Amino acid sequence: MTSPTLGVLVHDFFLDHLVEQKGLRQSSVRSYRDTLRLFLPFVAADAHRPIGRLQLEDLCLERVLAFLRHMEQERHNRVPTRNQRLAALRTFFEYLGHRAPEALHICQQVAVIPTKRTPLPETHFLDRDQVQTLFSSLPDSGRLALRDRALLLFLYNTGARVQEVADLRVEHLALDQPFHVRLHGKGDKWRQCPLWQETAAQLARLINQRRAPDPRAAVFLSAAGHPLTRFGIYKRVRQLTAHLETAGTAGHAHRVSPHVWRHTAAVHLLEAGVDVNVIRGWLGHVSLNSTNRYAEITMRMKTEAMKLCAPDGSDAGKSQKAAWQDDASLLHWLTTL
């Protein structure tokens, strides 16, 4: 049996493996595409042959390592970008190992290339006073006033990713009690998120403005009546919050983006005492590790914890008494253990 050519393997990797088998979104497919658009020309140049004449044996470990060095030293990519390219290549070579067993040894070598360690990116969020001030200052009249208020309220309520907001359709909303929304997230996964009554009311007003609402129509439209894209949402959020700066884990000011609202929703849910597993489902995180990062960034919760642990003689320790020290609430405290 003749082994498939590299061109066939690349074609099937994108159209069959990534799209049909894994169900990745177009934005994720583009990330793999960009990696191979850089990697294959690099290999062709190093092998001194056209891309169309590359063979599987040209994709050796030495060239993968040289490509990663090229990313950092010549293209001046940062470590997170280098790691992202490596992750894409690992997926590609793993697919090659399934389709072409003669390349299995190369795939195993690529699989053990270490990911470089890098600190987590700084997490930015808005505090409650900033959120309240922002919504108080939003205009109540104007052609886009209702849409803008509903958009920011929806981002704050759900912590949705910007692509999830761009993909939101009228039929995904349940604006009768219990209010909730179905969000189409990463990995072609759906999740339900509850809506506040105010959020549901604003969305209902927004949709009822239309003469004949189409269930398949986008919820958030541009001034011209077209669905807002992720870039349009990003631009509008930046315009509406231009006067705000976020709090950050490193103390650096940062402009407000749609993803800042996602972080804000997570932090405020945590401060409200919502279980971290509930927040994980709320935000659509696959791993709990992605959610646990928020437990490290809210100074308000750290301060309250410090008060509980302060020595008896300090003022901080007197500001709040633990539940188990109060006879009236002892049984209630025991039931919470």
Secondary structure, DSSP 8 states (H G I E B T S, - for coil): -----HHHHHHHIIIIIIIIIS---HHHHHHHHHHHHHHHHHHHHHHTS-GGG--GGGS-HHHHHHHHHHHHHTS---HHHHHHHHHHHHHHHHHHHHH-GGGHHHHHHHHTS----------EE--HHHHHHHHHHS-SSSTTHHHHHHHHHHHHHH---HHHHHT-BGGGEE-SSS-EEEEE-GGG-EEEEE--HHHHHHHHHHHHTSSS--TTSBSSB-TTS-B--HHHHHHHHHHHTTT---EETTS------HHHHHHHHHHHHHHTT--HHHHHHHHT-SSHHHHHGGGGS-HHHHHHHHHHHS-TTSHHHHS---GGG-GGGHHHHHHT-
